Amino acid sequence: MHIQDIFAQHRTTFSFEFFPPKTDAAGEELFTTIAALQALQPSFVSVTYGAGGSTRDRTHDLVVRIERETNLTAVSHLTCVCHSRDEMTAILDRYAASGIENVLALGGDPPKNSAHDREKDAFRYANELVEFIRSRPGPNGRGFGVGVAGFPEGHPGCPNRLQEMDHLKRKIDAGADYICTQLFFDNRDLYDFRERCDLAGIKVPIIAGIMPVTTKAGMVRMAELAAGARIPAKLLKAVSRCTDDAAVARVGISWATEQCADLLHNSVRGIHFYTLNKSDATRQIYQNLGVESSVALRAG
């Protein structure tokens, strides 16, 4: 289903993010996770794209398999880094031929330990990629649905928060349908971001990114992946009291549950769960909210 139709039908969207497995065995394990989460009836799921396009084929194969073997709508991530215009054209044409209707357009990161020259990329910024995707024919005679990233705590590459909103507005003006935010742990950051978007004339749906802490090591890794996500002192204190990862997971899932309940109370347009290819934490959050699926959450 096209993302525009999803937003038209779902007052609040609920979505899950996966990353492409590195091996066939891991792929089968991931599909078991996807089957478990399918019962929660998400609005859509998304699949990430490795640094520099390093998972290009596995991303494509996973997105196509989700579309063909489940009743889920899959959104494929696509990044500017390390791609020529011809390569990007080929990727989008392949998605269109496979029936993939939706893409999340990102600036992306260069491969680790690489001296990649961004000047050689056909698209240096996400707004340029959005505009290009919009120019390509999608499946079913309709253009692709396009999402972009937003950063409630500020984009790590742009310390000027006023300038940052100008950059985000350019992505929307280029044709983006919605914004999916980076993970955050304090909802006040999301509400402030939402207000600043409104002031900047950005009217597209904003989906809140949630990732529950499940281990102490994972919490540190989260901060790295999110380029410095702020972890509130209250959460840090609660985690520091834990004596094992099972206790950390209980604390993290409880915190994420409270975030979700508050977001829903404040009419968030959508919640996007960063699953890390696991189903337990997301399913537990749904149980804590007293529901069996996204249908009940949308009805509330």
N, C-alpha and C positions, 0 to 999 in steps of 0.2 A: 504493500500500500504506500502511496506517495505521502511524504511527511505532511504536506499541506492538508491532506484528507484526514490524517491522524489527529492533527490539532483541531480540525473542524468537528471531529466526532468525539474527542476526549477532552472534557473540561480540564482535567489534570492528567498529564502523561506520567507513566512509570516505565523506566527503561533500565537495561542492564548492559554493562560493557565487558567484553572479553578481549583477550589478546591471542593471536594465532599461536598454536603449539609448535614447538621446534621439531617434534618427532611424530610419527604416525601413531605410536602408542599413546602419547600425550594427547593426540587429537581425539582418540576414542574415549579417553578419560574425560576430556572436556565435553564431548557430546553427551556423556552421562550427566554432567553438571547442567548442561543446557536443557536436557529432558526434565530434570528436577525443577528447574526454574520456569520452564514453560507452563507448569501448572499454576504459576502465579499470574499468568496472563498479562505480561507486560505489553505496553503500547508498541515497543520496538526494542531491538537490541543493536549494539554496535560492536565493531571489530577494529582494533587498533592497527597501526601501520608502523613497522619498525623504523628506527633511525635511518635516514637516508634511503628509505624504501627497501630495507633489508629483508622484509617479510612480504614483499609485493605479491608473490604467487600464493603463499600460504594464506594471506589475508583474503585474496580473491577466492581461493578454493573454499575457505571456511564460510565466507559470506554466501556463496552460491549454495553450499551444502545446507546451510540454515534455511535459506529460502525454499529449497527443493524438498528437504526432509522433515521440516517442522511447519507449524502454522504461524511462525513468527516473521515479522518484517525486519530485515537486516539493513543496517546503515554501515557503509564502509568508510573508514578514515582514509584520507589522502593528503599527502604533504608536498610542499613545494621543493624541499631539499633533494638535490641530486637527480633532478628530472629535466629533460629537454621538452620542448613543446611537442615534438613527435611522440615521445614516450608517453606523455600525458594524454595525448589524443588516443593512442593505442589502448591505454588503460581504460579510459572512459568508454571507448567503443566496445571493448570487451565486456565491461559491466552492462552496457545497454543490451548487448546481444544475449547476456545471461539473465536479463530481466531485473537487474538491480536498479532501483529507482532513486536511492538516496545516498548522499555522500556528506561526510563531515570534512570540511576544508581547513587545513592547518598549515601554519608556517613550517613546523617540524624542526627536528634536531639533526645535525650532521652525524655521521657515524662516529663512535668513540675512537679516539686515537687516530683521527683523520685530519689531514690538512686541507679539507675540502674548501674550495673557493666559491662562495655564494654568488659571486659575480657571474659564474658560468651557468647558474640555474636560470631556466626560462622565466620562473616566477619567484621573485624575491620575497614578496609579501602575500599574506593570505587573501587580501582583497583582490589581488590580481588573479589568483587561482579561482576565487569565487566567480569573477567575471568570465573567466575562460570556461568553467564548468557550465555556466548559464548559457554560453554560446553553443554548446554541444547538444545534439539530439539525444534525449534519453529514451528509454523503452516506451512502447505503447503510444508513440507519437507525442510524448509530453516531455518537457525538460526535466532534468534531475532536481530532486529536492536537495537543498543545501543548508547545512548547519555550520556554525563557526564557534570558536572557543571564546569564553569570557573569563575574567580573573577578578573575583570579588575582592581579593586582597591586593590587587595591583599586578600588572604584567611585569615579570622579572626583568624583562629587557627594556622597560620604559618607566623610570622612576617618576616622571612627570605625570601625575594622575589626570590632569586636564588634557594633556596631549594624548594620553592613552585612550580616552574616550573618543577623541577625534579619529584615532586609528580604528577603533571598533565601529564607529559610525560609517567609515569608508567601507568596511566589510558588509554592513547591512545595506548600504546604498548600492553596492555592487550586485546585490541580489540574494543575500542570505535570508533563509526563512526563519531561523531561530538561533538562539545562543545556548550552548551547553557550558556550564561553568566548571572551572577547576575545583577540586575538592576543597572544602573549608570545614572548620570545626566550630565556628561561632556564627550563628545565624544573623547577627547584627551586621556582619560584613556583607552578606547577601542582600539584606534589606537596603543597606546603604548603596550597594552597587545597583540595585533595581531602581532606586530613586534617581541616581546619577544618570542611568540610561534614559529614564523618562525625561530628565532635564535636557539631555542631548538630542532628544527627538527620536530615540530608538524605541520602537513600539512592537517589535517582534517578541514572541514568547521566550522567556528565560527559564531554562531548566537548571535546577540546583544539583551540583555534583556531591554525592555523599559516599564516603569510604570509611567503614567502621574499623577501628584499631582492633587487631586480634592478637598481636604479639608485640613485645617491646622492640625487637629488631625491626619488625614491620613498621612500627611507628616512625622510627628513624629513617627507614627507606621511603616512607610516604613523603616525609618532609623534603627528601632529596628529589623524588620524582616530581613533586609539586613545586619545585624550585623555591623552597623556603616557606611552605605553608605554616601559618602561625598555629601552634598548639597551645590552647589556653592553660594557664597555671592550674586551674581546677582539675582538668583532665590529666595533666602531668602528675599531680599529687595522687590522684586516684590510681593511676597506673603504677606509680612508684610503690604503693602499698601492696601490690600484688606479688605473690610468691611464685607463681607459675603462669604459663601462657593461657591456661584454661581460665584463670581469674582475670587476666588481661582481656581476654575475649568477652567475658561477661561485662566488664566495665565498658569496653569499646562498643559493644552492641547496645548496651543500655544508653550510652551517650548518643549514638546514632539514632536510636529510637526516639529519644527526646527531641533531637533535631528535626526528625521527620514529622512528629506530631505538631511541633511548633510551626514548621513550614506549611503544613496543610491548614492549620488554623489561620495562617496569614496569607492564604490564597495563592500559594506558589503555583506557577503554571505547570511545573513538572519536576520530578525527582529522578535523577540518574544515578544508579548504583554502580560504583566501580567494584566489580566482584572479585578481581584477581583470579578468575577462573574457578572460584569456589562457590558453592551454593549455601552452605550452612548459615553464614552470618546474615545474608539477605533474607533467607526463609525465616530466621529467628526474629528479625525486625518486623516482618509481616505478622508473625504470631504475637509479638509484643503489642502490636497495634490492634490486635483483636480481629484480624481478617485472614481469610484464606487465599485471597487473590486481589489483583489490582482493581477488579470490577467493584468490589466492596469499597475500596478506598476512593474510587472516582464517584461513587454514589454518595459518599459522606460529605 
